[in-house]
């Protein structure tokens, strides 16, 4: 099946086909930032393609993507703490093992709460909230 994409979708959602262990994968990423409307639009486009092509859809949080990238390129066996500044008085926070498997749920915490958690263990701290 040849995927025909309307012209108006191309600038918003770059699509890329690639092979992964013999399986053809379509990657659809929403690249605009700033509002949740862009996120909803990106998710709707991804769901539409998955339904039309009768393929499974997998989603990843920003925290997971940052941890996966770090684990695949740098980690060296040390657990990971991803910290993203929320532009308020708190941080988006999640702990991962050295293979980027979640050790905690994603949460929004104050700086003091994050410091209290991190005193208990050794982690590589990554993200823009470091």
C-alpha positions as CSV (number, residue, x, y, z in Angstrom):
1,X,0.0,0.0,0.0
2,X,1.4,3.4,-1.0
3,X,0.8,6.1,1.6
4,X,-0.4,9.3,0.1
5,X,-0.1,12.2,2.5
6,X,-2.0,15.5,2.0
7,X,0.3,18.5,1.4
8,X,-0.9,20.3,4.5
9,X,0.3,17.5,6.8
10,X,3.9,17.4,5.6
11,X,5.2,20.5,7.3
12,X,3.6,19.6,10.7
13,X,4.4,15.9,10.9
14,X,7.5,14.6,9.1
15,X,6.9,10.9,8.3
16,X,9.7,8.4,8.0
17,X,9.6,4.7,7.0
18,X,12.3,2.4,8.2
19,X,13.0,-1.3,8.8
20,X,13.3,-2.6,12.4
21,X,14.1,-6.3,12.7
22,X,12.4,-7.0,9.4
23,X,9.3,-5.0,10.4
24,X,8.4,-1.9,8.5
25,X,7.8,1.0,10.9
26,X,6.2,4.4,10.2
27,X,7.5,7.2,12.5
28,X,5.3,10.2,12.9
29,X,6.5,13.0,15.2
30,X,4.8,16.2,16.2
31,X,7.7,18.8,16.2
32,X,5.8,21.9,17.2
33,X,6.1,23.1,20.8
34,X,4.3,25.4,23.1
35,X,0.7,24.2,23.3
36,X,-1.1,21.0,24.1
37,X,-3.1,21.6,20.8
38,X,0.0,20.5,18.8
39,X,0.3,17.4,21.0
40,X,-3.3,16.5,20.4
41,X,-2.9,17.1,16.7
42,X,0.2,14.9,16.5
43,X,-1.5,12.1,18.4
44,X,-4.6,12.3,16.2
45,X,-2.4,12.0,13.1
46,X,-0.5,9.0,14.5
47,X,-3.7,7.3,15.5
48,X,-5.2,7.9,12.1
49,X,-2.2,6.4,10.3
50,X,-2.2,3.4,12.6
51,X,-5.9,2.7,12.0
52,X,-5.7,3.2,8.3
53,X,-2.7,0.9,7.9
54,X,-4.0,-1.5,10.6
55,X,-0.7,-1.3,12.5
56,X,-0.1,-1.0,16.3
57,X,0.7,2.4,17.7
58,X,3.3,3.0,20.4
59,X,3.8,6.2,22.3
60,X,6.7,7.4,24.5
61,X,6.8,10.3,26.9
62,X,9.5,13.0,26.7
63,X,11.0,11.6,29.9
64,X,11.3,8.1,28.4
65,X,12.8,9.4,25.2
66,X,15.5,11.3,27.0
67,X,16.3,8.3,29.2
68,X,16.4,5.9,26.2
69,X,18.8,8.2,24.3
70,X,21.1,8.5,27.3
71,X,21.0,4.8,28.1
72,X,21.8,3.9,24.5
73,X,24.7,6.3,24.2
74,X,26.3,7.2,27.6
75,X,24.9,5.6,30.8
76,X,27.5,2.9,31.6
77,X,25.5,0.9,34.1
78,X,24.4,3.8,36.3
79,X,20.7,4.5,37.0
80,X,19.2,7.6,35.4
81,X,17.1,10.5,36.8
82,X,15.4,12.7,34.1
83,X,14.6,16.2,35.3
84,X,12.8,18.7,33.1
85,X,12.0,22.2,34.2
86,X,8.3,22.9,34.2
87,X,8.5,26.7,34.0
88,X,6.8,26.9,37.3
89,X,8.3,26.1,40.7
90,X,8.6,22.4,40.1
91,X,10.2,19.8,37.9
92,X,9.0,16.9,35.8
93,X,10.8,13.9,37.2
94,X,11.2,10.2,36.6
95,X,13.8,7.6,37.7
96,X,15.0,4.9,35.3
97,X,17.4,2.0,35.6
98,X,20.6,1.9,33.4
99,X,18.6,0.3,30.5
100,X,16.0,3.1,30.7
101,X,13.3,0.9,32.3
102,X,11.1,3.1,34.6
103,X,11.8,2.8,38.4
104,X,9.2,5.4,39.3
105,X,6.1,7.0,37.8
106,X,6.5,10.4,36.1
107,X,5.7,13.2,38.6
108,X,5.9,16.9,39.1
109,X,7.9,17.6,42.2
110,X,9.4,20.6,44.0
111,X,13.2,21.0,43.9
112,X,13.3,20.1,47.6
113,X,11.4,16.9,47.0
114,X,13.7,15.9,44.1
115,X,16.8,16.5,46.3
116,X,15.3,14.4,49.1
117,X,14.8,11.5,46.7
118,X,18.2,11.7,45.0
119,X,20.0,11.7,48.4
120,X,18.9,8.1,48.8
121,X,20.7,6.7,45.7
122,X,23.3,7.4,43.0
123,X,21.9,8.5,39.6
124,X,23.1,10.3,36.5
125,X,20.9,13.4,36.4
126,X,20.0,14.5,32.9
127,X,17.5,17.0,31.3
128,X,17.2,20.7,31.2
129,X,16.3,20.8,34.9
130,X,19.7,19.8,36.1
